[in-house]
Amino acid sequence: FFYHTGKLPGGGGFGRSVAVEEFQFNKDGSFPIIHHTNEGVRPIGTLNPYQRTEAETIAWAAGVKTENSRKSGVYVSEIHDGDYIKVREVDFGSSSPTAFTVCAASALQGGQIEVHLDSLSGQNIAVATVPNTGDWEKWQKIRTDVTQKVTGKHDVFFAFKGFKGTKLFNLDWWRFWLD
């Protein structure tokens, strides 16, 4: 069941987003009472962090937007200090990654991406520093070490940090490495 909700930060009567809930019809074919949740439907699979993943692969986010251009395609934009992205059901498997790479662009001072497991205050496994790349669509790959061991399935949070009140950077994709 798809519906509009004002639950996102800053949401309300005119600030709504789409939500979805799974349900089963009643035996007589009628609709049951459908209760909204914060999680929505369960994922149908897991995400492989060792493959390039588009930054707009988002289960939940606060503060960010997406943009589309002929040159770059779709990417995450309007990233400010305190914003974040949550990605669900990331399966690291039985081997811990050694590195993390993002592709980002900034026409200003840039900022940082903190990678946390399972919550915004969860284990911090990596921090990528995005520099000024010279333009909002002049993409640069930034690679950093994974500083904590991680295996198995986790929700991954990308927390954005930098100067308050200014746009930090745009984010195109991310990937973890086993090498």
C-alpha positions in Angstrom: 0.0 0.0 0.0 1.5 3.3 -1.1 0.6 6.6 0.7 2.0 10.0 1.6 3.4 10.8 5.0 4.9 13.9 6.7 7.2 11.8 8.9 10.5 12.9 7.4 12.3 15.6 9.3 10.7 18.9 8.4 7.7 17.1 7.0 4.1 18.1 7.4 0.9 18.9 5.4 2.9 20.2 2.4 6.2 18.4 3.1 5.4 14.8 2.4 7.1 11.8 1.0 6.0 8.4 -0.3 5.8 5.4 2.0 4.9 1.8 1.4 3.5 -0.9 3.6 3.0 -4.6 2.9 -0.4 -6.1 3.6 -2.6 -9.2 2.9 -6.2 -8.8 1.7 -8.8 -10.2 4.1 -10.3 -13.6 3.2 -13.4 -11.9 1.8 -11.2 -9.8 -0.5 -11.6 -6.5 1.4 -8.7 -4.3 2.6 -7.6 -4.8 6.2 -6.7 -1.8 8.5 -3.2 -0.8 7.4 -1.0 0.7 10.1 1.9 2.9 9.0 5.4 2.1 10.3 8.8 3.8 10.3 10.5 0.9 8.6 8.1 0.1 5.7 8.4 -3.2 4.0 11.2 -5.7 4.7 14.0 -5.8 2.1 13.7 -8.6 -0.4 17.5 -9.1 -0.5 20.8 -7.8 0.7 23.1 -5.3 -0.8 26.7 -6.2 -1.8 29.0 -3.5 -0.5 31.9 -4.7 -2.6 30.2 -3.5 -5.8 29.8 0.1 -6.8 26.6 1.4 -5.2 24.9 4.6 -6.4 24.5 7.1 -3.5 20.8 7.5 -4.2 20.4 3.9 -3.0 18.6 5.1 0.2 16.3 3.4 2.7 16.0 6.6 4.8 17.6 10.0 4.7 17.6 13.4 6.4 18.3 16.7 4.8 19.6 15.5 1.4 18.1 15.7 -2.1 18.9 14.1 -5.4 19.7 15.8 -8.7 20.0 14.6 -12.3 22.3 15.9 -15.0 23.1 14.7 -18.5 26.8 14.6 -17.6 26.6 12.8 -14.2 23.2 11.1 -14.1 21.5 11.0 -10.7 23.5 11.9 -7.5 22.8 13.0 -3.9 23.0 16.8 -3.4 22.2 19.5 -0.8 24.4 17.7 1.7 24.9 19.7 4.9 26.4 19.2 8.4 24.1 16.8 10.3 22.4 15.2 7.3 22.7 11.5 6.7 21.7 8.5 4.5 20.7 5.0 5.8 21.2 1.9 3.6 19.6 -1.3 4.9 20.7 -4.9 4.8 24.3 -4.5 3.7 26.0 -7.9 3.7 29.7 -7.7 4.4 30.0 -11.5 4.5 32.6 -13.3 6.5 35.6 -11.1 5.5 36.1 -7.6 6.8 36.7 -4.8 4.2 40.0 -2.9 4.4 39.1 0.2 2.5 36.1 2.5 1.6 35.8 4.7 -1.5 33.3 7.4 -2.4 33.0 9.5 -5.5 32.2 13.1 -4.5 32.4 16.7 -5.7 32.6 20.1 -4.0 32.9 23.6 -5.2 33.5 24.8 -1.6 35.4 23.5 1.4 34.0 19.9 1.3 33.5 17.9 4.4 33.5 14.4 5.9 31.5 11.2 5.6 31.4 9.1 8.7 30.4 5.5 8.1 28.5 4.0 11.1 26.9 0.5 11.5 23.3 0.0 12.6 22.6 3.5 13.9 23.9 7.1 13.7 25.7 6.5 17.0 26.8 3.0 16.1 30.3 1.7 15.5 32.3 4.2 13.3 34.2 2.1 10.7 35.6 4.7 8.3 35.8 8.5 7.7 36.3 9.9 4.2 37.3 13.5 3.8 35.9 15.2 0.7 38.1 18.1 -0.5 37.2 21.1 -2.7 37.3 19.4 -6.2 36.7 22.7 -8.1 33.1 22.3 -9.1 29.8 20.7 -7.9 30.1 18.0 -10.7 33.9 17.7 -10.9 34.0 14.2 -9.4 36.9 12.8 -7.4 37.4 9.3 -5.9 38.3 9.4 -2.2 39.6 6.2 -0.6 40.1 5.7 3.1 40.9 2.8 5.4 38.2 0.9 7.2 39.4 1.2 10.8 37.2 -1.4 12.5 36.4 -5.0 11.7 33.0 -5.6 10.2 31.3 -8.8 9.0 27.8 -10.0 8.5 24.6 -7.9 7.7 24.2 -4.3 8.9 22.4 -1.2 8.2 25.0 1.4 7.1 24.7 5.1 8.0 26.6 7.8 6.1 26.7 10.8 8.4 27.8 14.1 6.9 30.0 16.5 8.8 31.5 19.9 8.0 30.9 23.7 8.3 27.4 24.4 9.6 25.0 26.3 7.3 26.7 25.7 4.0 26.4 23.0 1.3 29.3 20.5 1.8 29.5 18.3 -1.3 27.6 16.1 -3.8 27.9 12.3 -3.6 27.7 10.0 -6.7 28.6 6.5 -5.5 30.4 4.4 -2.8 32.1 1.0 -2.5 34.0 -1.1 0.1 37.1 -3.1 -0.8 38.6 -6.4 0.5 42.2 -5.9 -0.7 
